[in-house]
Amino acid sequence: MPRKIVSVLALLTVVLLVAVFGLAGGAYWFLRASLPQLDGERRLPGLTGEVVVERDGQGIATVRGERRLDVARATGFIHAQERFFQMDLLRRSAAGELAALVGPAALALDRDMRLHGLRRVAEAVVAGLPEPQRQLLQSYVEGVNAGLQALGARPFEYALLRTAPRPWEPADSVLVVLAMFVDLQDRRATREVRLAAMLQALPPALVLFLTAHDTGWDAPLDGSELEPAALPSPEQIDLRRHPPREVAWGEVEPVGDEPAVGSNSWAIAPQISADGHAWLANDMHLGLRMPNIWYRLRLEWRQGDAWRAVTGVSLPGTPAVVVGSNGRVAWGFTNSYGDWADLVELELDPDDPERYLTPNGYRRFQRRVERIEVKGGVTQHVEFRDTVWGPLLKGNGAAPPRALRWVAHYPEAIGLELLELETANGLEEALAIANRAGLPAQNFVAVDSAGNIGWTIAGRLPRRRGYDPSLPSAGAAGGGWQGWVEPQAYPRIVNPEDGLLWTANNRIVGGEALQLLGDGGLALGSRAVQIRAGLQALGAATPADLLAIQLDDRALFLARWRGLMLDLLDEAAVAADARRAELRDVLLRWRGRAVPEAVAYRLVRAFRLFLHEAVFKTLTAPVEALDPDFRFDFPQAEQALWRLATEQPPHLLDAGYADWRELLLAVIDRVIDYFWDEAAGLQEATWGEFNRLRMVHPLTHALPWLGRWLNAPAEPMAGDSHMPRVQLGSHGASQRLVVSPAREEQSLLHMPGGQSGHPLSPFYRVGHDDWVAGRPTALLPGPAQHRLLLRP
């Protein structure tokens, strides 16, 4: 090759390398420029005095100032610097404004959310806030925008999306609260839809049997017992008279049958604890992603001549500590799974389908057009029709037109009363605050420094009259929602005789209290039963003992299903298929825990879920014929499944099987076929192979190559749904808290992910490994490693 060409190529190579390294260096500089400021001084407009922000070795922030308004402003500042993109996603998801940020991929979700008009709800909430709450929220919002502007570059997510962040507004903080309503409640009244379809297609006795609340796994706090449902008689339903239905086995391993979100919480009175103080434990189970939904925080400010402090986890986008301790009271939440949405069936005017009948005559639909901006696409205009009860739902042709009534549509059901827990001086005051708090209805468990423990419901409850709220009601008939339940009518349990309280998204009460709360998808009581047993076994309990219950991965729930499988795998069954012998050997080595190396656990779990699929798809086939979207998803159906598998009524067995033993062995063979490996048999079907942590950054769905830097390691995890240690893929404990308001120095808290949402921050994953391993870490921040002084 001529020397001149070689020289030119060499020069081009050098230029190219310089350009590549220059681009890489520029990108790295840009990334570093968007890191939050941790040290030094900065002017923060609007402050009336200095505020100090200290961070310990895990990035846990302590915000200290003379006035609560100044502390709120500084909280907004650090939330924006650490977590603005997360805040943005929360407000946009609730408002139906994601497509403007990420493009057409989010358009379907935006259309779905615009049905509810939550931005208008949020604006109405802000307009009606009491003046002290409005001032504090405004201080927080101004702090958010100041923190965003103080970054050396826009947050890295916006650089990748090639867009700029939109300033924060007061309504955006309310939208973040509303995002929790969306996450924690059934915004489509799905349970009502399914129950109505079942009653339309099935004998009432069968529907009652399949959906009965008496489950054999109940652990209510009030000790109430419910009447068990009877087996439907052959006269009511006899599957032997119908053609056999071939089971269409799923192509993938069933995930599970628990609610998508949940939590555990409990309290012990002083006589149960080793130190003579009341203690609270709380782990809230949510969808997991990077960064974690919570931000650890300690706030300190002067109130009169004394200093106030509150420590726990905050929700970026809002100024409050959500769960934690103020030194006098500690509190936690679990989702109530009450019935907070209703369907109203409409009778249309036969002469004018734009009118519907109300108790006061015909009314015309109010048409509403929502404008949805789409990044890189065409702006969409979507029309909705509203009624006096709520928006008209899109029908499927199998049911009459229906309107949706949901508590989140009402501004009076949303507010910032949670802030008042910061200064609650005792249990009774905390319970009263909870009863009028504007948040998704939750089980609220609290303890105080005097040793009192209590449970109630936090959130606004609709007062219903004149109809059955578990089913769609006729709008023209009257009845319905008539204001809100008064706080004095809320159920409460305070200082029970045994000194124990527990909640796990299960049925907590019976009788009139259960009627008041309803069932919006109550979890089976399997976790609650195991927690109660763990608490009852305590003596002189320590914080480590309470953490151990949170980490309890024993498979008590599946033990009886393993026993059933072993009974089926007798000599006759094993002789028919040698692979069944290996399955029996695996079951005999049962460890009784949902740990990564467990094989028997995974196989027993799959047996139960495959049986669930086979039995209930047959029994509900007429419903699927009526409504192709129907899915039998009732957590309470465990008792029905167990009774069918053990009592074995012939008339409730598909005609394609000679007897129940044949069906049960077919399910066993399905398990073997699914997991069998010609080389390893069943030995490689470990629980950890299936149950890997999926905690990813939202951007990696579109840019998977970023997962190496942004996602948490996909490591095998212990835990599952029907045990205290809830962990299944991308769903698990978003934090674990063990706290006494009199003993915060001995209290514990850890969470997945880290404090920062920036991958170059030293705090992006710090503390995550402690959460994975279940290691106890302190609630209170450690010694300050960084100090930022914010000046007026």
ROSE-107002 format. One record per residue (C-alpha): x, y, z. Coordinates in steps of 0.5 Angstrom, whole numbers, plus 500, padded with zeros to 3 digits. Layout:
<rs>
XYZ;...
</rs>
This chain:
<rs>
500500500;503507498;506511504;502517503;495513504;498509510;499516513;492519511;489512514;493513520;491520521;484519520;484513525;487518530;482523528;476518529;479516536;479523538;472524536;470517540;474519546;471526546;464524545;465519551;468524555;463529553;457524555;461522562;461530563;454531562;452525566;456528572;454535571;447532573;449529579;446532586;450537590;452534596;457539599;458546600;453552600;448554596;442559596;435557596;430562594;424563599;428560605;427564611;433561615;439556614;437549612;442544613;442537609;446532611;447525608;450519611;454513608;448510605;446517602;440517607;438525608;437529614;434536613;434540619;431547619;428552624;421552620;417547617;416551611;423551610;424544611;419542606;423547601;429543602;426537602;423539595;430541593;433534594;427530592;428533585;436533585;436525586;429523583;426528579;425523573;421518578;417524580;415525573;413518571;408518577;405525575;404523568;402516569;396518574;394524569;395520562;401524560;406519559;406519551;408526551;415524554;416517551;412517545;406513542;408506546;405510552;398512548;394506550;396507557;394515557;387513553;386509559;388514564;384520561;378516562;378518570;380526569;385525575;389532573;382536574;381532580;388534583;387541581;381541585;384538591;389544591;384549590;381546596;387545601;387548608;392554608;397551612;397545607;397549601;403554604;407547605;406544599;407551595;414551599;415544597;414545590;418551589;424547592;423542587;424547581;430550585;433543585;432541578;434548576;441547580;443541577;449542572;445539567;438536566;437529569;440524564;434520563;431527559;438527555;437520553;429521551;432528548;427532551;427537557;423536564;417540565;417544572;413542578;406544580;402543586;397539582;403534580;404533588;397531588;397527582;403523585;398521591;393519586;398515582;398511589;390510588;391507581;396502584;393500590;385500588;381497582;380503578;375499573;371495579;374489576;371484581;364487580;364485573;367478574;361477579;356480575;358475569;358469573;351470576;349471569;352465567;352460573;348457578;348462584;350456589;356455585;358462585;357463592;361456593;367459589;367466592;366465599;369469604;370463609;377460607;380456612;385461612;382466616;386470621;381477623;383481628;376481631;376473631;369473627;368467623;364466617;359461615;362456610;359455603;355449601;357445596;353446590;348440589;348435583;341438582;344445581;350443577;352437574;358437570;357429568;351431564;355436559;360434554;368434557;372440556;379439554;384442558;388447555;394447559;398454559;404454555;408458561;409456568;403460572;406466576;401466582;394468584;395473589;393481589;398485585;400489591;400488598;404489605;405486612;404490618;404488626;404491633;406488639;405491646;410492651;408486655;411482649;417485648;424484651;425492653;418493655;416498649;411497644;414495637;411496630;413492624;411494617;413492610;410494604;409490598;409494591;412493584;420494584;424498580;430502580;430507583;426504589;419508590;421511597;427515599;429515606;429521610;429524617;426531618;428536624;425543625;423547631;416548634;415553639;421551644;422544642;425540636;420536632;423530628;420525624;424519620;422514615;421513608;418519603;415519597;419523592;414528589;410529596;413533602;411528607;414522611;409516609;411511614;416512620;416515627;416522630;419520637;412519640;408515635;410510629;406508624;405503618;400501612;398495608;393496603;386494605;383491599;376494601;371496595;372503593;369503586;362501584;359500577;352503575;348500570;345505565;338505562;338509556;332513553;330509547;328515543;335518544;341514546;345520548;340520555;340516561;335515566;336518573;332518579;330525577;329523570;333523564;340526563;344528557;351525557;356530558;361530553;369531554;375531549;382530552;387532548;393527549;400530546;405524543;412525542;414524535;407523533;400526532;396529538;390525539;383528541;379522545;372523547;369521553;362521556;361523563;354521568;352524574;356518577;362518573;365516566;362511562;366505561;367502554;362496554;364489551;357488548;355482554;353487559;349494559;352500559;355502565;358508569;364508574;364511581;371511584;373514590;379517587;374521582;372526588;377531591;374531598;377524598;384526597;389531601;395532605;393530612;398525612;403531614;399531621;402525623;409528624;406532630;401526633;403526640;399519642;395513639;388516639;391522635;394518630;388514629;384520628;388523623;388516619;381516619;380523615;386522611;386523604;389517601;388510598;384506604;389503608;390498614;393503619;397500625;400505630;404504636;406510641;411511646;406510652;406503650;399503646;398499640;392500635;389499628;384502624;382504617;386510614;382514608;375516606;370511606;364512602;357511605;353507601;345506602;340502598;344497594;349491594;355494593;359488591;355488584;353493579;347497581;341500577;342508577;335509576;333505582;336510587;341509592;348509592;353514595;351519600;357522602;362520607;363515613;364519619;371518623;367516629;364510625;370507623;372500626;378501631;382495635;386498641;390495646;387488645;388483650;393479647;398485646;398483638;395486632;397484625;394485618;396482611;391485606;386479609;380480612;381484618;373484621;367481620;359483621;357490620;365493619;366488613;360491610;362498611;369496608;367491603;371486599;375489593;380483592;382481599;388477600;387470602;389470610;395465609;400470610;396473616;395466619;403465619;404472622;399471627;403464629;410467629;407473634;404468638;410464639;414470641;417471648;421477650;421479643;427483640;427487633;431482630;425477632;420482628;425482622;425474622;418474621;418479616;423474613;419468614;420464608;417457610;412454606;406452611;401454606;403449601;404443606;398440605;398440597;405436598;401431602;396430597;401429592;405424596;398420597;397420590;404418588;402411591;405404588;400404583;401411580;409410580;409403577;405407571;410412570;418412572;418419572;413419578;418416582;423421581;417426583;416422589;423422591;423430590;417431595;420426600;426431600;422437602;425443605;419446607;421453605;421458598;429458598;433459591;435452591;429448593;426444588;420440591;417447593;417449586;413443583;408443589;407450587;406448580;401443582;396447585;396452580;395447574;390444578;387451579;387452572;384445570;378446575;376453575;376453567;372448567;367450572;367457569;367455562;360458561;362465563;368465558;363464553;359470555;365474556;371472553;375477557;373474563;378471568;377467574;381471579;379470586;384469592;379466596;377460592;383456595;378453600;373451594;379448590;382444597;375442598;374439591;381436591;379432597;372431598;372430590;364431588;363427582;358432579;363437579;368433575;369434568;366428564;372427561;375424567;373417570;374420577;378425581;384421582;385421574;384428574;389429579;394424576;393428570;395434573;401431576;403429569;403436567;408438572;412432570;412434563;413441564;419441568;422434566;429435563;432428559;439429562;437432569;430429570;427434575;433436579;434443575;427446577;429450582;425456585;431460584;431459577;424462576;424467582;429472580;429479582;427483576;428490579;429494572;430502570;424504566;428506561;431499560;425497557;426501551;434501551;435494554;443495553;443500559;441495563;448493565;448500569;441501571;438495573;439491579;442484579;437479577;439474583;435468585;431470591;427467597;420468598;413468595;406470595;403466601;408467606;411473610;417474606;413476599;418476593;416474586;420477580;418484580;414484586;416484593;418488600;419496598;422497605;422493611;421497618;421495625;421501630;419503637;418511637;421510644;427506641;429509635;436508636;435500636;430501630;431498623;430499616;432497609;430497602;431495595;435499591;439506593;437513595;439516588;436515582;443517578;447511576;454515577;452517584;455513590;448512593;445508587;445501590;448502597;444498602;441494596;445488598;442488605;435488603;437482599;440478604;435481610;441484614;438489619;440496618;439502622;433506622;437513624;442516619;449514621;454519621;454525616;459524610;456530606;454537609;450542604;448548607;442552604;442559605;436564604;
</rs>
